[in-house]
Amino acid sequence: CKSEKSCYIRTKPYFFLPRVPGTPYPPSRFFLSPSTARRSWKGNPSLPPNSYSPARFSTVSQAQKRMPGAALEMEPVEPQSLKKLSLKSLKRALDLFSPTHGHVAPPDPECKRIRTSHKIAMEYKGIKSIAEIPKQGNARGQEPAAPSNALALPGPESSRDQEKGVSQNALVVGPSLQSRGKNEGGVPGKSTAVIPASSSSSRNFSTSAIIERIPSRWPRPEWHAPWKNYRVISGHLGWVRSIAFDPSNTWFCTGSADRTIKIWDVASGRLKYTLTGHIEQIRGLAVSQRHTYMFSAGDDKQVKCWDLEQNKVIRSYHGHLSGVYCLALHPTIDLLLTGGRDSVCRVWDIRTKMQAFALAGHDNTVCSVFTRPTDPQVVTGSHDSTIKFWDLRYGKTMTTLTHHKKSVRALARHPTEHSFASASAENIKKFSLPRGEFLHNMLSQQKTIINAMAINEDGVMVTGGDNGSLWFWDWKSGHNFQQAQTIVQPGSLDSEAAIYAASFDLTGSRLITCEADKTIKMWKQDENATPETHPVNFKPPKDIRRF
């Protein structure tokens, strides 16, 4: 403390030594006991006599004692700890506020009256009793009408004109008034009439009393025939994990955990060829529309290119550090995209077997990918619950969607619209392209891990889950119009009902699912179903309804 006044610190057993005006500052011994301070200051000749006296530690300074007429008698300051002072402050606050703690303020009748009158005015300001209308008719010699519950809508100057005995234009709705015919412009089934008046006011009249419920703006779903299983194909010796259709729509191929690729005839469901070459289960398949090539990827870190004219492997793409989970072909460029457990989506040049890009940015397994001819040309979904749009020119991320809370295991692009859907365990979401704006959630929750998803041109979306549930959705509205459950093959466990892959054929009239019971199931629409036999049971979401 460098002030000219005496300073004290109320801590036991130490004191802050006072500084005498006009004397140099003491050495760096600020906190001393009284005995130590006495010895230290006795040996200092620069200090005036009696500067170490205990009398200097009183609360009244020597200068104050020498002041004439200053009879100040102050109580000595008792040294107190911080804890004691805090307890005193708490006790003082408790004494002040504890008697009224938790007590509600007494009600004010005037405030209650004002609040009630305001509510009544806001609710019923547009409603006026029409009991005066029959009275006016009686004055003109007409018979009194029966009492009615009709609502009259007064104009803005009704209160002023009521005192003058002038009636305003009122739109009356009630059972006592006869409705006009359809040819007169009235609404059939409702009794509405307009009562003219002599008022010359040109203002708009209030219609808040007869606000009708606006129908929901949520799009109504189109009717779709229910789907049924018409064929079960057995041939694989392990879980069937992937499927791809031929561009000619005459055959399709499936990859399985038995390390084989089987080619089947679409019309008859018969096996045509079996290809071997992988040493682990095959998780991704794609057939090129530009070449006679088929591509496969599996848990053995290998990506293979098959020549369908020779039925053998002609190229292998090496670079993944772990299993490859998904595979897609670019529609217009000779590029192959693969994603796997190394959290990277790799872009390969089909002809040179060279890696063009390594699209790194995900924090977990890349388990779904699809491509488009325009930006964003690559869209990936990952177990880190994000969806990324990639710029294929620079190999960098364009946008990251973080709407999901759990792993995005399935992505599906609409064949005709600029939109796509993503599926995770908590919900199925719909996004627009190319900006990735969130459109809406599907109106139901499948409540299972969704591994497969497919969309056809008729607006039917199908999702397959880990529990064997196969749900069909209307793409436009998000309405779930059918919930099917697969039946496991005899001899399989009930836990082997998972659906791992699903795909529509090129016409969209047949659906093929690949399942954990080692079977391939084919589905088609019921030809005998009609909107009368299978009506749409649709209820718009309540939080989007407008009133």
Solvent accessible surface area in square Angstrom, and as a share of the most:
residue,aa,sasa,rsa
1,C,88,0.53
2,K,164,0.69
3,S,53,0.34
4,E,106,0.48
5,K,160,0.68
6,S,35,0.23
7,C,29,0.18
8,Y,80,0.30
9,I,58,0.29
10,R,122,0.44
11,T,72,0.42
12,K,155,0.66
13,P,80,0.50
14,Y,101,0.38
15,F,69,0.29
16,F,30,0.13
17,L,12,0.06
18,P,7,0.04
19,R,36,0.13
20,V,26,0.15
21,P,84,0.53
22,G,78,0.75
23,T,19,0.11
24,P,86,0.54
25,Y,120,0.45
26,P,34,0.21
27,P,79,0.50
28,S,106,0.68
29,R,130,0.47
30,F,97,0.41
31,F,118,0.49
32,L,23,0.12
33,S,31,0.20
34,P,49,0.31
35,S,54,0.35
36,T,46,0.27
37,A,5,0.04
38,R,83,0.30
39,R,158,0.58
40,S,30,0.19
41,W,24,0.08
42,K,122,0.51
43,G,64,0.62
44,N,47,0.24
45,P,131,0.83
46,S,65,0.42
47,L,20,0.10
48,P,52,0.33
49,P,121,0.76
50,N,107,0.55
51,S,11,0.07
52,Y,70,0.27
53,S,27,0.17
54,P,80,0.50
55,A,52,0.40
56,R,40,0.15
57,F,55,0.23
58,S,44,0.29
59,T,47,0.27
60,V,23,0.13
61,S,33,0.21
62,Q,59,0.26
63,A,57,0.44
64,Q,63,0.28
65,K,118,0.50
66,R,177,0.65
67,M,109,0.49
68,P,132,0.83
69,G,87,0.84
70,A,31,0.24
71,A,94,0.73
72,L,101,0.50
73,E,170,0.76
74,M,121,0.54
75,E,149,0.67
76,P,110,0.69
77,V,79,0.45
78,E,105,0.47
79,P,48,0.30
80,Q,40,0.18
81,S,66,0.43
82,L,145,0.72
83,K,151,0.64
84,K,91,0.39
85,L,67,0.33
86,S,53,0.34
87,L,102,0.51
88,K,91,0.38
89,S,59,0.38
90,L,118,0.59
91,K,131,0.56
92,R,144,0.53
93,A,44,0.34
94,L,116,0.58
95,D,86,0.45
96,L,121,0.60
97,F,136,0.57
98,S,52,0.34
99,P,85,0.54
100,T,93,0.54
101,H,151,0.68
102,G,68,0.66
103,H,131,0.59
104,V,139,0.80
105,A,80,0.62
106,P,117,0.73
107,P,122,0.77
108,D,71,0.37
109,P,108,0.68
110,E,86,0.38
111,C,69,0.41
112,K,123,0.52
113,R,139,0.51
114,I,94,0.48
115,R,132,0.48
116,T,66,0.39
117,S,55,0.36
118,H,110,0.49
119,K,124,0.53
120,I,96,0.49
121,A,53,0.41
122,M,111,0.49
123,E,127,0.57
124,Y,130,0.49
125,K,133,0.56
126,G,4,0.04
127,I,64,0.33
128,K,37,0.16
129,S,79,0.51
130,I,24,0.12
131,A,62,0.48
132,E,85,0.38
133,I,59,0.30
134,P,38,0.24
135,K,137,0.58
136,Q,67,0.30
137,G,11,0.11
138,N,70,0.36
139,A,91,0.71
140,R,194,0.71
141,G,69,0.67
142,Q,112,0.50
143,E,156,0.70
144,P,93,0.59
145,A,67,0.52
146,A,71,0.55
147,P,137,0.86
148,S,35,0.23
149,N,133,0.68
150,A,8,0.06
151,L,57,0.28
152,A,0,0.00
153,L,2,0.01
154,P,13,0.08
155,G,6,0.06
156,P,73,0.46
157,E,36,0.16
158,S,15,0.09
159,S,82,0.53
160,R,143,0.52
161,D,19,0.10
162,Q,80,0.36
163,E,156,0.70
164,K,142,0.60
165,G,62,0.60
166,V,54,0.31
167,S,39,0.25
168,Q,8,0.04
169,N,43,0.22
170,A,9,0.07
171,L,51,0.25
172,V,1,0.00
173,V,43,0.25
174,G,7,0.07
175,P,105,0.66
176,S,44,0.29
177,L,51,0.25
178,Q,155,0.69
179,S,56,0.36
180,R,130,0.47
181,G,41,0.40
182,K,151,0.64
183,N,159,0.81
184,E,115,0.52
185,G,68,0.65
186,G,21,0.20
187,V,81,0.46
188,P,81,0.51
189,G,85,0.82
190,K,84,0.36
191,S,22,0.14
192,T,40,0.23
193,A,23,0.18
194,V,94,0.54
195,I,51,0.26
196,P,110,0.69
197,A,31,0.24
198,S,100,0.65
199,S,30,0.19
200,S,116,0.75
201,S,32,0.21
202,S,112,0.73
203,R,138,0.50
204,N,145,0.74
205,F,68,0.28
206,S,46,0.30
207,T,80,0.47
208,S,57,0.37
209,A,23,0.18
210,I,53,0.27
211,I,125,0.64
212,E,112,0.50
213,R,136,0.50
214,I,73,0.37
215,P,101,0.63
216,S,26,0.17
217,R,170,0.62
218,W,30,0.10
219,P,51,0.32
220,R,152,0.56
221,P,14,0.09
222,E,99,0.44
223,W,83,0.29
224,H,20,0.09
225,A,12,0.10
226,P,20,0.13
227,W,8,0.03
228,K,82,0.35
229,N,60,0.31
230,Y,70,0.27
231,R,68,0.25
232,V,79,0.45
233,I,12,0.06
234,S,64,0.41
235,G,34,0.33
236,H,9,0.04
237,L,143,0.71
238,G,10,0.09
239,W,101,0.35
240,V,0,0.00
241,R,38,0.14
242,S,6,0.04
243,I,21,0.11
244,A,11,0.09
245,F,25,0.11
246,D,13,0.07
247,P,52,0.33
248,S,70,0.45
249,N,26,0.13
250,T,72,0.42
251,W,35,0.12
252,F,0,0.00
253,C,0,0.00
254,T,0,0.00
255,G,0,0.00
256,S,0,0.00
257,A,36,0.28
258,D,27,0.14
259,R,130,0.47
260,T,22,0.13
261,I,1,0.00
262,K,21,0.09
263,I,7,0.04
264,W,6,0.02
265,D,35,0.18
266,V,3,0.01
267,A,74,0.57
268,S,51,0.33
269,G,10,0.09
270,R,182,0.66
271,L,85,0.42
272,K,92,0.39
273,Y,111,0.42
274,T,62,0.36
275,L,11,0.05
276,T,96,0.56
277,G,38,0.37
278,H,10,0.04
279,I,113,0.57
280,E,82,0.37
281,Q,34,0.15
282,I,1,0.00
283,R,52,0.19
284,G,5,0.05
285,L,15,0.07
286,A,14,0.11
287,V,19,0.11
288,S,9,0.06
289,Q,151,0.67
290,R,130,0.47
291,H,66,0.30
292,T,67,0.39
293,Y,41,0.16
294,M,0,0.00
295,F,0,0.00
296,S,0,0.00
297,A,0,0.00
298,G,0,0.00
299,D,36,0.19
300,D,16,0.08
301,K,103,0.43
302,Q,42,0.19
303,V,0,0.00
304,K,21,0.09
305,C,0,0.00
306,W,5,0.02
307,D,14,0.07
308,L,39,0.19
309,E,136,0.61
310,Q,105,0.47
311,N,55,0.28
312,K,106,0.45
313,V,51,0.29
314,I,63,0.32
315,R,49,0.18
316,S,29,0.19
317,Y,1,0.00
318,H,138,0.62
319,G,32,0.31
320,H,10,0.05
321,L,133,0.66
322,S,25,0.16
323,G,6,0.05
324,V,0,0.00
325,Y,43,0.16
326,C,12,0.07
327,L,19,0.10
328,A,14,0.11
329,L,35,0.17
330,H,7,0.03
331,P,56,0.35
332,T,72,0.42
333,I,81,0.41
334,D,16,0.08
335,L,25,0.12
336,L,0,0.00
337,L,0,0.00
338,T,0,0.00
339,G,0,0.00
340,G,0,0.00
341,R,140,0.51
342,D,27,0.14
343,S,24,0.15
344,V,21,0.12
345,C,0,0.00
346,R,24,0.09
347,V,0,0.00
348,W,3,0.01
349,D,29,0.15
350,I,5,0.02
351,R,156,0.57
352,T,75,0.44
353,K,97,0.41
354,M,131,0.59
355,Q,67,0.30
356,A,51,0.39
357,F,64,0.27
358,A,46,0.36
359,L,0,0.00
360,A,68,0.53
361,G,41,0.39
362,H,11,0.05
363,D,126,0.65
364,N,68,0.35
365,T,11,0.07
366,V,0,0.00
367,C,18,0.11
368,S,10,0.06
369,V,18,0.10
370,F,21,0.09
371,T,10,0.06
372,R,11,0.04
373,P,67,0.42
374,T,80,0.47
375,D,50,0.26
376,P,1,0.00
377,Q,26,0.11
378,V,0,0.00
379,V,0,0.00
380,T,0,0.00
381,G,0,0.00
382,S,0,0.00
383,H,43,0.19
384,D,33,0.17
385,S,24,0.15
386,T,23,0.13
387,I,1,0.01
388,K,23,0.10
389,F,1,0.00
390,W,2,0.01
391,D,15,0.08
392,L,14,0.07
393,R,154,0.56
394,Y,140,0.53
395,G,16,0.15
396,K,138,0.58
397,T,57,0.33
398,M,91,0.40
399,T,49,0.29
400,T,56,0.32
401,L,10,0.05
402,T,96,0.56
403,H,79,0.35
404,H,10,0.04
405,K,169,0.72
406,K,111,0.47
407,S,25,0.16
408,V,0,0.00
409,R,85,0.31
410,A,6,0.05
411,L,22,0.11
412,A,10,0.07
413,R,89,0.32
414,H,7,0.03
415,P,59,0.37
416,T,88,0.51
417,E,85,0.38
418,H,130,0.58
419,S,5,0.03
420,F,0,0.00
421,A,0,0.00
422,S,0,0.00
423,A,0,0.00
424,S,1,0.01
425,A,30,0.23
426,E,41,0.19
427,N,21,0.11
428,I,3,0.02
429,K,19,0.08
430,K,14,0.06
431,F,0,0.00
432,S,21,0.14
433,L,11,0.06
434,P,74,0.46
435,R,180,0.66
436,G,5,0.05
437,E,86,0.38
438,F,81,0.34
439,L,80,0.40
440,H,29,0.13
441,N,50,0.26
442,M,6,0.03
443,L,60,0.30
444,S,37,0.24
445,Q,90,0.40
446,Q,13,0.06
447,K,165,0.70
448,T,19,0.11
449,I,63,0.32
450,I,3,0.02
451,N,30,0.16
452,A,5,0.04
453,M,16,0.07
454,A,12,0.09
455,I,18,0.09
456,N,6,0.03
457,E,119,0.53
458,D,88,0.46
459,G,12,0.12
460,V,0,0.00
461,M,0,0.00
462,V,0,0.00
463,T,0,0.00
464,G,0,0.00
465,G,0,0.00
466,D,55,0.29
467,N,77,0.39
468,G,0,0.00
469,S,8,0.05
470,L,0,0.00
471,W,30,0.10
472,F,0,0.00
473,W,0,0.00
474,D,3,0.01
475,W,4,0.01
476,K,113,0.48
477,S,0,0.00
478,G,0,0.00
479,H,22,0.10
480,N,17,0.09
481,F,49,0.20
482,Q,35,0.15
483,Q,112,0.50
484,A,18,0.14
485,Q,105,0.47
486,T,9,0.05
487,I,142,0.72
488,V,30,0.17
489,Q,59,0.26
490,P,129,0.81
491,G,89,0.85
492,S,29,0.19
493,L,122,0.61
494,D,124,0.64
495,S,93,0.60
496,E,41,0.18
497,A,8,0.06
498,A,6,0.04
499,I,0,0.00
500,Y,36,0.14
501,A,12,0.10
502,A,13,0.10
503,S,25,0.16
504,F,19,0.08
505,D,7,0.03
506,L,97,0.48
507,T,92,0.54
508,G,5,0.05
509,S,59,0.38
510,R,63,0.23
511,L,0,0.00
512,I,0,0.00
513,T,0,0.00
514,C,0,0.00
515,E,1,0.00
516,A,2,0.02
517,D,1,0.01
518,K,82,0.35
519,T,0,0.00
520,I,1,0.01
521,K,5,0.02
522,M,0,0.00
523,W,13,0.04
524,K,62,0.26
525,Q,58,0.26
526,D,32,0.16
527,E,121,0.54
528,N,128,0.66
529,A,11,0.09
530,T,53,0.31
531,P,68,0.43
532,E,143,0.64
533,T,86,0.50
534,H,81,0.36
535,P,98,0.62
536,V,48,0.28
537,N,123,0.63
538,F,19,0.08
539,K,167,0.71
540,P,26,0.17
541,P,29,0.18
542,K,180,0.76
543,D,128,0.66
544,I,69,0.35
545,R,63,0.23
546,R,117,0.43
547,F,149,0.62
